[in-house]
Amino acid sequence: MTGGHTTGRSHEVPVSNLVSFFQHGWHSWCATGWVAPGEPRRPIGDERDRLGHDDPLHALDDLPGGSGLGAVEHEDGTVTLLGALRGGAWVRLEDGALVGEYEDGTGPWVTLTGSEQEVFDQYARRLAQHLGRRGGNPVRLWASWYSYYEDVTETLMHETLDGLDGLDLDIIQLDDGWERAIGDWTPNDEFPSGLADLADRIHATGRRAGLWLAPFIAMPDSRIAQDRPGLILRDDAGDPVVAGINWGGPYWALDVTREETLDYLAELFSDLHEAGYDFFKLDFIYAAGFPGHHANPMSRSDAYRSACLRIREAVGDATYLLACGAPIIESIGVFDGIRIGPDVGPVWDDGTYAAAGRSMITAMHRLWLRPAIDPDPDVVFFRNTDLSADTRLHLQDMAHVAGFLGTSDPPAWLLDDQRTALASAFGAWPETRQLSRYRWQVADRVVDFEPVLGADHREPQWKSVS
């Protein structure tokens, strides 16, 4: 393998004899994978969908490009990668060259040429050297989302806890549905005993207590949006910046460059940590990197990272932070783990956002991140779903490769053989080794993911621009 370093606002690497280009999405849910070198980016046509699933600065680009890095596969099978070693960069393929540019200021670049595995592995290690590395141990997680969704209650969590006895789980995480509103992070009436009581119950089982929040957004009717409008990010016209659409309507981004916002976030997470939570899943956090009229002008990357660092300071180094809907490069060194694909869903592809096929394609192309951050490919299913048994096993294999295994299956929903399969998967961790782009050794089996991913190995976008 050959390589080099340089520093600058931009850097260009000539490339030739190309077979494919590696397109890397901005955050967890953005399309990632190998595409034909002459193929333009496929923008998401519906602006409402585009808001939460692409980089707002590059959503309508014509040229192939990626966040933080770009790579090409040559006819001889080698790969050349141009990668930034801090956040806030974009690398495009243009006129026979990889062209990288930082949005703001100068920064370090690395160029690597060699086999695909060694190039991506070395880039991840360089990122860890420059930005830091947290986590690193296998994660075994139960989360409430893909079973109870927003209908989760204290009673359901208690019943689930009772049913998880004897299973090798490190973390029990309460997901979306516990809060009064998106932006108002206090428990609703379905949790009459409060959050501290649930954390105590989880800790009594010898596990970490996990909690989901989306700290950088707020719904328009939330108390924080109504009572503290100064915390909301505005555009140049003074209107709230819409960061996406969910929960029945648009949600607004917070201005994380404002000291008042940072103080609010620090107090919120300090209180939740004192209540007993030592694992947090922070979702929709790309919103901190949305453009707008910021109180303290700075780059999108710096705004995002400084806000995340304030949360890290509030909860301490021993607390596990999992990023989701998060800019990838910018999260390394602050977070222990990061979601590497869209929501998995209990179906392969039903035309909606949460589907196993869409999730697996992007997640498969981000497993190389392992030396830099714990990659979370999302949950696996043991209960009966619309997914085939083979697909469920491939999800499990991918989780073992990633070193991050989660499920949302309540034990009471499982048949005896399904509970046995769950116990086995969460038991002894198999050794894994990459054999080629899509083939892995998992314990004594060779697993080929390519037939599962299908002919188009890139996540299909919602719609193409008409």
C-alpha positions as CSV (number, residue, x, y, z in Angstrom):
1,M,0.0,0.0,0.0
2,T,1.2,3.5,-0.8
3,G,0.0,6.8,0.7
4,G,0.7,10.4,1.5
5,H,-0.4,13.3,3.7
6,T,-0.9,17.0,3.0
7,T,-2.7,19.9,4.6
8,G,-4.8,22.5,2.8
9,R,-8.2,23.8,2.0
10,S,-8.4,21.4,-1.0
11,H,-6.5,18.6,-2.5
12,E,-6.7,16.8,-5.8
13,V,-5.6,13.3,-6.7
14,P,-5.5,12.2,-10.4
15,V,-7.1,8.8,-11.0
16,S,-7.6,6.6,-14.1
17,N,-8.8,3.2,-15.4
18,L,-11.8,3.4,-13.1
19,V,-14.4,0.7,-12.5
20,S,-16.4,2.3,-9.7
21,F,-16.6,5.2,-7.2
22,F,-17.4,5.0,-3.5
23,Q,-20.1,7.4,-2.6
24,H,-20.2,8.2,1.1
25,G,-23.3,9.8,2.7
26,W,-23.1,12.7,5.1
27,H,-24.9,11.1,8.0
28,S,-26.2,7.7,9.2
29,W,-29.2,7.4,6.9
30,C,-27.6,8.8,3.7
31,A,-27.0,6.5,0.8
32,T,-23.6,4.9,0.7
33,G,-22.0,2.4,-1.6
34,W,-20.1,1.8,-4.9
35,V,-21.5,3.3,-8.1
36,A,-20.4,3.5,-11.7
37,P,-17.8,6.3,-12.0
38,G,-19.7,8.2,-14.6
39,E,-23.0,8.0,-12.8
40,P,-24.3,11.3,-11.4
41,R,-25.6,11.4,-7.8
42,R,-29.3,10.5,-7.6
43,P,-30.9,13.3,-5.7
44,I,-34.0,12.7,-3.6
45,G,-36.8,14.4,-5.5
46,D,-39.2,15.3,-2.7
47,E,-37.8,18.2,-0.8
48,R,-39.5,17.0,2.4
49,D,-37.8,13.7,2.3
50,R,-34.5,15.3,1.2
51,L,-34.3,17.4,4.4
52,G,-33.6,14.5,6.7
53,H,-31.8,12.1,4.3
54,D,-29.1,14.1,2.5
55,D,-26.6,16.9,3.0
56,P,-28.4,20.1,2.4
57,L,-25.4,21.6,0.8
58,H,-24.9,18.8,-1.7
59,A,-28.4,17.3,-2.1
60,L,-28.7,18.5,-5.7
61,D,-25.1,18.0,-6.9
62,D,-24.7,16.6,-10.3
63,L,-21.2,15.2,-9.8
64,P,-20.6,12.0,-7.8
65,G,-19.3,13.0,-4.4
66,G,-19.1,11.9,-0.8
67,S,-18.9,13.3,2.7
68,G,-15.4,13.3,4.1
69,L,-13.9,10.9,1.6
70,G,-14.1,9.5,-1.9
71,A,-12.5,6.4,-3.3
72,V,-12.2,4.7,-6.7
73,E,-11.7,1.1,-7.8
74,H,-9.2,0.7,-10.6
75,E,-9.3,-2.0,-13.3
76,D,-6.5,-3.9,-11.6
77,G,-8.7,-4.2,-8.5
78,T,-6.7,-1.7,-6.4
79,V,-8.4,1.2,-4.7
80,T,-7.3,4.9,-4.3
81,L,-8.9,6.8,-1.5
82,L,-8.7,10.6,-0.7
83,G,-9.9,11.2,2.8
84,A,-10.2,14.2,5.2
85,L,-9.0,13.8,8.7
86,R,-11.4,16.2,10.3
87,G,-15.1,17.0,9.6
88,G,-16.5,19.4,7.1
89,A,-15.1,18.1,3.8
90,W,-16.6,16.9,0.6
91,V,-14.8,14.7,-2.0
92,R,-16.1,14.6,-5.6
93,L,-15.0,12.7,-8.7
94,E,-14.4,15.3,-11.5
95,D,-12.4,15.2,-14.8
96,G,-10.3,12.2,-13.9
97,A,-9.5,13.3,-10.4
98,L,-10.6,12.9,-6.8
99,V,-11.1,16.5,-5.6
100,G,-11.5,17.2,-1.9
101,E,-12.4,20.5,-0.3
102,Y,-13.1,21.7,3.2
103,E,-16.2,23.9,3.7
104,D,-14.2,26.2,6.0
105,G,-10.5,26.6,6.6
106,T,-7.7,24.1,6.0
107,G,-7.2,20.6,7.2
108,P,-5.3,17.4,6.9
109,W,-5.8,15.0,4.0
110,V,-4.6,11.4,3.5
111,T,-4.2,9.6,0.1
112,L,-4.0,5.8,0.1
113,T,-3.7,3.2,-2.7
114,G,-3.8,-0.5,-2.3
115,S,-6.3,-3.3,-1.7
116,E,-9.7,-2.2,-0.7
117,Q,-9.6,-3.8,2.7
118,E,-6.2,-2.3,3.7
119,V,-7.0,1.2,2.3
120,F,-10.3,1.6,4.2
121,D,-8.8,0.0,7.3
122,Q,-5.9,2.3,7.3
123,Y,-8.1,5.3,6.7
124,A,-10.2,4.4,9.7
125,R,-7.1,4.1,11.8
126,R,-5.9,7.5,10.7
127,L,-9.2,9.0,11.7
128,A,-8.9,7.4,15.1
129,Q,-5.4,8.8,15.5
130,H,-6.5,12.3,14.6
131,L,-9.9,12.5,16.2
132,G,-9.8,9.9,19.0
133,R,-11.3,6.5,19.6
134,R,-14.0,5.5,22.2
135,G,-15.9,2.3,22.7
136,G,-14.2,-0.8,21.2
137,N,-15.9,-3.6,23.1
138,P,-18.8,-5.7,21.7
139,V,-22.2,-4.2,22.5
140,R,-25.3,-6.3,23.4
141,L,-28.4,-4.2,23.5
142,W,-32.2,-4.4,23.9
143,A,-34.1,-1.4,22.8
144,S,-37.9,-0.7,22.9
145,W,-38.4,0.9,19.5
146,Y,-39.1,-2.0,17.0
147,S,-41.6,-3.6,19.4
148,Y,-43.5,-0.9,21.2
149,Y,-42.6,2.1,19.1
150,E,-44.2,5.3,20.5
151,D,-46.7,3.2,22.5
152,V,-44.0,2.2,25.1
153,T,-45.1,2.4,28.7
154,E,-43.5,1.9,32.1
155,T,-45.5,-1.3,32.5
156,L,-44.3,-2.7,29.2
157,M,-40.7,-1.9,30.2
158,H,-41.1,-3.7,33.6
159,E,-42.6,-6.8,31.9
160,T,-39.7,-6.8,29.4
161,L,-37.1,-6.5,32.1
162,D,-38.6,-9.5,33.9
163,G,-38.5,-11.6,30.7
164,L,-34.8,-10.8,30.0
165,D,-33.5,-12.6,33.0
166,G,-30.6,-14.9,32.0
167,L,-29.9,-13.3,28.7
168,D,-26.4,-11.8,27.9
169,L,-27.5,-8.2,27.4
170,D,-25.3,-5.3,28.5
171,I,-27.8,-2.4,27.9
172,I,-31.6,-2.0,28.2
173,Q,-32.6,1.2,26.3
174,L,-35.9,3.1,26.4
175,D,-36.5,4.5,23.0
176,D,-38.8,7.2,21.6
177,G,-42.2,7.4,23.2
178,W,-41.3,8.2,26.8
179,E,-41.1,12.0,26.4
180,R,-43.9,14.6,26.5
181,A,-42.9,16.0,23.2
182,I,-40.0,16.1,20.8
183,G,-38.0,18.9,22.5
184,D,-39.6,18.4,25.9
185,W,-37.5,15.7,27.6
186,T,-39.5,14.9,30.6
187,P,-41.4,11.7,31.1
188,N,-45.1,11.6,30.0
189,D,-48.0,10.1,32.0
190,E,-47.2,6.6,30.9
191,F,-44.1,6.7,33.2
192,P,-45.7,7.7,36.5
193,S,-42.7,6.4,38.6
194,G,-40.2,8.6,36.7
195,L,-37.0,7.9,34.8
196,A,-34.8,7.3,37.9
197,D,-37.0,4.4,39.0
198,L,-36.6,2.7,35.6
199,A,-32.9,3.2,35.7
200,D,-32.7,1.7,39.1
201,R,-34.6,-1.3,38.0
202,I,-32.3,-1.8,35.0
203,H,-29.2,-1.4,37.1
204,A,-30.5,-4.0,39.5
205,T,-30.2,-6.5,36.7
206,G,-26.5,-5.6,36.3
207,R,-27.0,-3.7,33.0
208,R,-26.6,-0.2,31.8
209,A,-29.7,2.0,31.6
210,G,-30.1,3.5,28.2
211,L,-32.3,6.4,27.0
212,W,-33.2,7.9,23.6
213,L,-33.3,11.6,22.9
214,A,-33.2,13.9,19.9
215,P,-31.6,16.8,21.6
216,F,-31.0,19.1,18.7
217,I,-34.5,19.4,17.4
218,A,-38.0,20.5,18.7
219,M,-41.5,20.3,17.4
220,P,-43.2,23.6,16.9
221,D,-45.8,22.9,19.6
222,S,-43.2,21.8,22.2
223,R,-42.8,23.9,25.3
224,I,-39.2,24.7,24.6
225,A,-40.1,26.1,21.1
226,Q,-42.9,28.1,22.7
227,D,-41.2,29.3,25.8
228,R,-37.6,29.6,24.6
229,P,-37.9,30.6,21.0
230,G,-34.3,32.1,21.1
231,L,-32.9,28.5,21.1
232,I,-34.4,27.8,17.7
233,L,-32.2,28.2,14.6
234,R,-33.5,30.8,12.2
235,D,-32.9,31.4,8.5
236,D,-31.9,34.7,7.1
237,A,-35.6,35.8,7.0
238,G,-36.0,35.0,10.7
239,D,-38.1,31.9,10.2
240,P,-37.3,28.6,12.0
241,V,-35.1,26.2,10.1
242,V,-37.0,23.0,9.3
243,A,-34.6,20.1,9.7
244,G,-37.0,17.4,8.6
245,I,-40.5,16.0,8.8
246,N,-41.6,13.3,11.3
247,W,-44.1,12.8,14.1
248,G,-46.8,14.2,11.9
249,G,-45.1,17.4,10.9
250,P,-42.0,19.5,10.5
251,Y,-39.4,19.7,13.3
252,W,-37.1,22.6,13.9
253,A,-33.3,22.7,14.5
254,L,-31.9,24.3,17.6
255,D,-29.1,26.9,17.3
256,V,-26.3,25.0,19.0
257,T,-23.9,27.9,18.6
258,R,-25.8,29.9,21.1
259,E,-24.4,29.6,24.6
260,E,-27.8,29.5,26.1
261,T,-28.6,26.4,24.0
262,L,-25.3,24.7,25.1
263,D,-26.1,25.5,28.8
264,Y,-29.6,24.0,28.4
265,L,-28.1,20.8,26.8
266,A,-25.5,20.5,29.5
267,E,-28.1,20.8,32.3
268,L,-30.5,18.4,30.6
269,F,-27.9,15.6,30.2
270,S,-26.3,16.2,33.6
271,D,-29.8,15.7,35.2
272,L,-30.5,12.5,33.1
273,H,-27.1,11.1,34.0
274,E,-27.7,11.8,37.7
275,A,-31.0,10.0,37.3
276,G,-29.0,6.9,36.5
277,Y,-28.6,6.8,32.8
278,D,-25.2,5.7,31.5
279,F,-26.1,5.0,27.9
280,F,-27.6,7.6,25.6
281,K,-28.8,7.2,22.0
282,L,-28.8,10.7,20.4
283,D,-31.0,10.7,17.3
284,F,-31.6,13.2,14.5
285,I,-28.5,15.0,15.5
286,Y,-27.5,16.0,12.0
287,A,-29.7,19.0,12.7
288,A,-26.8,20.6,14.5
289,G,-25.0,20.8,11.2
290,F,-27.9,22.5,9.3
291,P,-27.1,25.8,7.7
292,G,-28.9,28.9,9.1
293,H,-28.3,32.3,10.7
294,H,-26.3,31.2,13.8
295,A,-25.8,33.4,16.8
296,N,-22.1,32.5,16.8
297,P,-21.0,32.0,13.2
298,M,-18.8,28.9,12.7
299,S,-18.5,26.0,10.3
300,R,-21.2,23.3,10.3
301,S,-18.7,20.8,11.5
302,D,-17.5,22.9,14.4
303,A,-21.1,23.7,15.4
304,Y,-22.0,20.0,15.5
305,R,-18.9,18.8,17.2
306,S,-18.8,21.5,19.9
307,A,-22.5,20.8,20.8
308,C,-21.7,17.0,21.1
309,L,-18.7,17.7,23.2
310,R,-20.7,19.7,25.6
311,I,-23.0,16.7,26.1
312,R,-20.0,14.4,26.5
313,E,-18.6,16.7,29.2
314,A,-22.0,16.6,31.0
315,V,-22.2,12.8,31.1
316,G,-18.6,11.9,31.5
317,D,-16.2,9.6,29.7
318,A,-17.6,6.4,31.2
319,T,-21.1,7.0,29.7
320,Y,-21.7,5.3,26.3
321,L,-22.9,7.7,23.7
322,L,-24.5,6.3,20.5
323,A,-25.0,8.6,17.6
324,C,-27.9,8.2,15.1
325,G,-28.9,10.3,12.2
326,A,-25.4,11.7,12.7
327,P,-22.6,13.0,10.5
328,I,-20.1,10.2,10.3
329,I,-16.6,11.7,10.3
330,E,-17.6,14.6,12.7
331,S,-18.8,12.1,15.3
332,I,-15.6,10.1,15.6
333,G,-13.8,10.7,18.9
334,V,-16.9,12.1,20.7
335,F,-19.2,9.1,20.4
336,D,-18.5,5.5,21.3
337,G,-20.8,4.2,18.6
338,I,-22.7,5.4,15.5
339,R,-25.6,4.1,13.4
340,I,-24.2,3.2,10.0
341,G,-27.5,2.9,8.0
342,P,-31.2,3.8,8.0
343,D,-33.7,2.1,10.2
344,V,-33.9,-1.6,9.5
345,G,-37.6,-2.4,9.7
346,P,-39.3,-5.8,9.9
347,V,-39.7,-5.9,6.1
348,W,-37.2,-6.1,3.2
349,D,-38.6,-3.3,1.1
350,D,-42.1,-1.9,1.2
351,G,-41.2,1.5,-0.4
352,T,-40.9,3.3,2.9
353,Y,-37.9,4.6,4.8
354,A,-37.6,1.8,7.4
355,A,-36.7,-1.4,5.6
356,A,-34.1,-4.1,6.0
357,G,-32.9,-4.0,2.4
358,R,-32.2,-0.2,2.4
359,S,-30.5,-0.5,5.8
360,M,-28.2,-3.4,5.0
361,I,-26.9,-1.9,1.8
362,T,-25.7,1.3,3.5
363,A,-24.5,-0.5,6.7
364,M,-22.5,-3.0,4.7
365,H,-20.5,-0.2,3.1
366,R,-19.6,1.3,6.4
367,L,-18.3,-1.7,8.4
368,W,-14.8,-0.4,7.6
369,L,-15.4,2.2,10.4
370,R,-14.7,-0.4,13.1
371,P,-11.2,0.8,14.0
372,A,-12.5,4.4,14.5
373,I,-15.9,4.0,16.2
374,D,-18.4,1.2,17.1
375,P,-20.6,0.7,14.0
376,D,-24.3,0.0,14.8
377,P,-26.1,-1.7,11.8
378,D,-29.4,-1.6,13.8
379,V,-31.4,-4.4,15.4
380,V,-31.8,-8.0,14.4
381,F,-35.1,-9.9,14.6
382,F,-35.8,-13.3,16.1
383,R,-39.6,-13.1,16.2
384,N,-41.7,-13.9,13.1
385,T,-41.7,-11.0,10.6
386,D,-42.0,-10.5,6.9
387,L,-38.3,-11.1,6.6
388,S,-37.1,-14.6,5.6
389,A,-35.1,-16.8,7.9
390,D,-32.0,-16.3,5.7
391,T,-32.4,-12.5,5.9
392,R,-32.7,-12.5,9.6
393,L,-29.6,-14.6,9.9
394,H,-27.7,-12.2,7.6
395,L,-28.8,-9.3,9.8
396,Q,-27.4,-11.3,12.8
397,D,-24.1,-12.0,10.9
398,M,-23.7,-8.3,10.0
399,A,-24.2,-7.4,13.7
400,H,-21.5,-9.8,14.8
401,V,-19.2,-8.5,12.1
402,A,-19.9,-4.9,13.4
403,G,-19.4,-5.9,17.0
404,F,-22.8,-4.3,17.8
405,L,-25.8,-6.6,18.4
406,G,-29.2,-5.2,19.3
407,T,-32.8,-6.4,19.3
408,S,-36.2,-5.1,20.2
409,D,-37.9,-8.5,20.5
410,P,-39.7,-8.8,23.9
411,P,-39.1,-12.4,25.2
412,A,-42.8,-12.9,25.7
413,W,-43.3,-12.5,21.9
414,L,-40.9,-15.4,21.1
415,L,-41.4,-19.0,20.5
416,D,-39.1,-21.4,22.4
417,D,-36.8,-21.9,19.4
418,Q,-36.7,-18.2,18.8
419,R,-35.7,-17.5,22.4
420,T,-33.0,-20.1,22.1
421,A,-31.7,-18.4,18.9
422,L,-31.7,-15.1,20.7
423,A,-29.8,-16.5,23.7
424,S,-27.2,-18.1,21.3
425,A,-26.7,-14.9,19.3
426,F,-26.1,-12.9,22.4
427,G,-23.9,-15.5,24.0
428,A,-20.3,-16.3,22.9
429,W,-19.1,-13.7,20.3
430,P,-17.9,-15.3,17.1
431,E,-14.6,-14.4,15.6
432,T,-15.0,-12.7,12.2
433,R,-12.6,-11.9,9.4
434,Q,-13.2,-10.1,6.1
435,L,-12.4,-12.2,3.0
436,S,-13.5,-9.8,0.3
437,R,-15.9,-6.8,-0.2
438,Y,-19.0,-8.8,0.7
439,R,-17.7,-12.1,2.1
440,W,-16.8,-12.7,5.7
441,Q,-15.7,-15.5,7.9
442,V,-18.1,-15.7,10.8
443,A,-17.0,-18.4,13.2
444,D,-16.7,-21.6,11.0
445,R,-19.0,-20.2,8.3
446,V,-18.3,-18.2,5.2
447,V,-21.0,-15.6,4.8
448,D,-21.6,-13.9,1.4
449,F,-23.8,-10.8,1.7
450,E,-23.7,-10.0,-2.0
451,P,-26.7,-12.1,-3.1
452,V,-28.8,-10.6,-0.2
453,L,-27.9,-7.0,-1.2
454,G,-29.1,-7.6,-4.8
455,A,-27.9,-6.3,-8.1
456,D,-27.9,-2.6,-7.1
457,H,-25.5,-2.4,-4.1
458,R,-26.3,1.2,-3.4
459,E,-29.3,2.1,-1.2
460,P,-32.1,3.2,-3.6
461,Q,-33.1,6.8,-3.1
462,W,-36.7,7.8,-2.5
463,K,-37.3,9.5,-5.8
464,S,-35.3,10.9,-8.7
465,V,-35.6,14.5,-9.6
466,S,-38.0,15.0,-12.5
